[in-house]
């Protein structure tokens, strides 16, 4: 039980870090670092404790959950012009994630803030 | 073997720390990064591997990669700062608030005396502001 909770906690941490590296635009180095850390923690957990290897799914569940919540929080903070509430943005994260991203890039483009595709 | 692993882990934590604190501090990712760092050191001590080399490898990798990656971000998004990557990296190691203040002052009107935090600083990974 304690190891299942640990896997869930690792998933929550990885989700926040990955969401931070992906919103509002993807930055690959932090994204890969975050996943490398989370997955190596999970490997250590699976191979050094007498737990069921299927706790990997608990890790995945925590990752998806905290990633969606934190991404919706970032969007509602930096892009209130979209006119959706926090819960609606959260729903879009599951239903149609690229919707908010496209609205945001359209806004940047209109304001002359669009950046060349480096990074 | 363990030393190299910790060097890599420290580099990963450092990159995350830099990306969570540049160009402005985001609280939750920063807290997670420091929790990861402290947790790793405590876990090493708990596992009886608290010799100086392993812990220094972790912390060294963390600080070096954090400074270098911060310098890389600053060079990319803040070319008006007129510094090279190494100068940015050293300044970020020594006194990061200087850079953050300099960067934030670019987005404020010249005559504003209030220091309200502008949400525009979240869109700041743009290359050119018209």
Interface residues (C-beta under 8 A of the other chain):
Chain A: X13 X16 X17 X20 X21 X24 X25 X27 X29 X30 X33 X34 X36 X37 X40 X70 X77 X78 X80 X108 X112 X113 X114 X115 X116 X118 X119
Chain B: X8 X9 X11 X12 X13 X15 X16 X18 X19 X20 X26 X28 X29 X32 X33 X35 X36 X69 X76 X119 X122 X123 X125 X126 X127 X128 X129 X130
